[in-house]
Protein backbone atom coordinates (compact mmCIF):
# COMPACT_ATOMS: atom_id res chain seq x y z
CA UNK A 1 0.00 0.00 0.00
CA UNK A 2 1.34 3.43 -0.91
CA UNK A 3 0.85 5.81 2.01
CA UNK A 4 2.69 8.89 0.77
CA UNK A 5 4.79 10.22 -2.06
CA UNK A 6 7.49 12.81 -1.54
CA UNK A 7 11.17 13.38 -1.01
CA UNK A 8 13.06 10.83 1.02
CA UNK A 9 13.75 13.36 3.77
CA UNK A 10 10.07 14.31 4.02
CA UNK A 11 8.87 10.70 4.13
CA UNK A 12 11.41 9.62 6.75
CA UNK A 13 10.57 12.66 8.88
CA UNK A 14 6.79 12.11 8.76
CA UNK A 15 6.38 8.31 8.77
CA UNK A 16 7.68 5.17 10.42
CA UNK A 17 7.28 1.83 8.69
CA UNK A 18 8.53 -1.72 8.88
CA UNK A 19 9.63 -1.50 5.26
CA UNK A 20 10.53 1.29 2.86
CA UNK A 21 10.77 0.88 -0.91
CA UNK A 22 13.07 3.20 -2.78
CA UNK A 23 11.22 3.87 -6.03
CA UNK A 24 13.64 6.51 -7.31
CA UNK A 25 13.57 6.53 -11.09
CA UNK A 26 10.31 4.56 -11.30
CA UNK A 27 6.69 5.46 -11.94
CA UNK A 28 3.94 4.40 -9.54
CA UNK A 29 0.57 3.77 -11.17
CA UNK A 30 -2.69 2.03 -10.31
CA UNK A 31 -2.68 -1.69 -10.95
CA UNK A 32 -6.41 -2.40 -10.90
CA UNK A 33 -7.37 -1.01 -14.28
CA UNK A 34 -9.37 -3.14 -16.71
CA UNK A 35 -7.55 -2.60 -20.03
CA UNK A 36 -10.59 -3.67 -22.08
CA UNK A 37 -12.19 -0.30 -21.36
CA UNK A 38 -9.30 1.37 -23.14
CA UNK A 39 -9.95 -0.68 -26.27
CA UNK A 40 -13.74 -0.44 -26.40
CA UNK A 41 -14.95 2.94 -27.55
CA UNK A 42 -18.71 2.42 -27.42
CA UNK A 43 -21.18 3.16 -24.62
CA UNK A 44 -21.57 0.50 -21.92
CA UNK A 45 -24.61 1.79 -20.00
CA UNK A 46 -26.82 -1.01 -21.34
CA UNK A 47 -24.30 -3.63 -20.18
CA UNK A 48 -24.35 -2.18 -16.69
CA UNK A 49 -28.13 -2.42 -16.60
CA UNK A 50 -27.93 -6.06 -17.69
CA UNK A 51 -25.37 -6.89 -15.00
CA UNK A 52 -27.53 -5.21 -12.35
CA UNK A 53 -30.52 -7.24 -13.53
CA UNK A 54 -28.58 -10.47 -12.87
CA UNK A 55 -27.24 -11.41 -16.29
CA UNK A 56 -23.72 -12.85 -16.16
CA UNK A 57 -20.92 -11.08 -18.02
CA UNK A 58 -20.29 -14.22 -20.08
CA UNK A 59 -23.85 -13.92 -21.42
CA UNK A 60 -23.20 -10.28 -22.35
CA UNK A 61 -20.07 -11.41 -24.19
CA UNK A 62 -22.10 -14.06 -26.04
CA UNK A 63 -24.55 -11.35 -27.13
CA UNK A 64 -21.68 -9.39 -28.66
CA UNK A 65 -21.10 -6.90 -25.86
CA UNK A 66 -18.21 -6.41 -23.50
CA UNK A 67 -15.46 -6.14 -26.02
CORCORPE-V152354 format. One record per residue. N is the residue number from 1. RES is the residue in one small letter. OMEGA is omega in degrees with one decimal (none if undefined). NEAR is the number of other C-alpha atoms within 8 Angstrom. Layout:
N_RES_OMEGA_NEAR / N_RES_OMEGA_NEAR
//
This chain:
1_x_175.6_2 / 2_x_-178.5_4 / 3_x_-177.5_4 / 4_x_175.3_5 / 5_x_179.4_6 / 6_x_179.2_6 / 7_x_-179.7_6 / 8_x_179.8_6 / 9_x_-179.1_6 / 10_x_-178.4_8 / 11_x_-178.8_11 / 12_x_178.8_8 / 13_x_-173.1_6 / 14_x_-171.4_6 / 15_x_170.7_6 / 16_x_-179.7_5 / 17_x_175.5_5 / 18_x_-177.1_4 / 19_x_174.6_4 / 20_x_177.3_5 / 21_x_177.4_4 / 22_x_-177.9_4 / 23_x_178.6_6 / 24_x_178.9_4 / 25_x_179.7_4 / 26_x_176.8_5 / 27_x_175.1_5 / 28_x_-179.4_4 / 29_x_178.6_4 / 30_x_-179.7_5 / 31_x_-176.8_4 / 32_x_-178.8_4 / 33_x_178.3_5 / 34_x_-176.1_6 / 35_x_-179.2_6 / 36_x_178.8_7 / 37_x_177.2_7 / 38_x_-176.6_7 / 39_x_-176.8_7 / 40_x_-174.7_7 / 41_x_-177.7_6 / 42_x_178.8_4 / 43_x_-177.9_5 / 44_x_-178.4_7 / 45_x_-179.2_6 / 46_x_178.5_7 / 47_x_-180.0_10 / 48_x_177.7_8 / 49_x_178.6_8 / 50_x_179.2_10 / 51_x_179.6_10 / 52_x_178.4_7 / 53_x_174.1_6 / 54_x_178.8_6 / 55_x_179.6_9 / 56_x_-178.2_7 / 57_x_178.3_8 / 58_x_176.7_6 / 59_x_177.6_8 / 60_x_176.4_13 / 61_x_-180.0_10 / 62_x_178.5_7 / 63_x_177.7_6 / 64_x_178.7_7 / 65_x_173.5_8 / 66_x_179.1_8 / 67_x_none_7
//
